[in-house]
Amino acid sequence: MSNRRKFIKSSVYGGLAIGTASISTMACTNQSTPGEKPIVISTWNHGMEANAEAWNVLGSGGKAIDAVEKGVMVTEADPDNATVGIGGFPDRDGNVTLDACIMDENDNCGSVAFLQNFKHPISVARKVMDETPHVMLVGEGARRFAVDQGFKEENLLTPKSEAAWKKWLLNQDYKPKINVENHDTIGMVALDAEGNLSGSCTTSGAAWKMHGRVGDSPIIGAGLFVDNEVGAAVATGLGEFVIKICGAHTIVELMRQGRSPMEACQEAVERIVRKYPNDYQDLQVGFLALNKDGAYGAHAVHTGFNYAVKSKTQDRLIDSQFYTG
Ligand code: GLY
């Protein structure tokens, strides 16, 4: 086994357990659902609070692009969330490095990667989209841009995440853990009352990753893709495997060919399983998709992935379907 693969197989993904979901989940549903708009869907149990904020925009006739930015900012600001924003678990050297991207109905997109010391990478990504001719800024360049745009630098390593890192340092013991926190990257996609789609994705990435590692979440086409003619998709889980199949773009193209959101997510999951038969048992990837009609669906490599839905008629957490062989 190559060193590269060995590292992936042995890495802890997502961090340490902080308890199971307190919100009861609905049984998995065999989507696609009938469509409705406006609607917002997002990954994991933290999506419930994020959706509520997004709904403040969508429910009053606002734009999907504003809803998906405001929604995931709630998760970024939660210091108890170890996978997104402040309080996110650091890399193996103790640095919290954040990745995020955002995309609107006109194919406008913005992204930041390897960004340190800013609580809201999604808003920096939005500024990249709105204020620059570029799609992606990384590292020091992203930091300088954020400062120029008036974002405040702050330490994102909380006493809790620092303690977790120091505990990890004792053994530096890499053992795969799947779904241990029942949350991970937040990805959100929304369809507004005008029928326009947008999406966002933000994460602190893999806990104890190598310094400089970037996952799928800031990569347009991997962690997030929106095509206003067809639909939108987001990913969560071990980003290396999402990147390898260009996950979100693959799902949107499958929907274009006529698959339902759930069928498209399922095909992407099965592609990972098929192509990486020696790896998939030890990793989780979840996909979530919304089509132009407001129908949605999800699929994951393993059980445990759930997602939140909010519309005029729905406000719930749903257990995703998953690969069963
Ligand atoms: N999906 C988040 C990451 O792998 O960084």
Residues whose N, C-alpha, C, O or C-beta is under 5 A from the ligand:
A	BS01	LIG	T185 T203 G205 A206 G215 D216 S217 T236 G237 L238 G239 E240
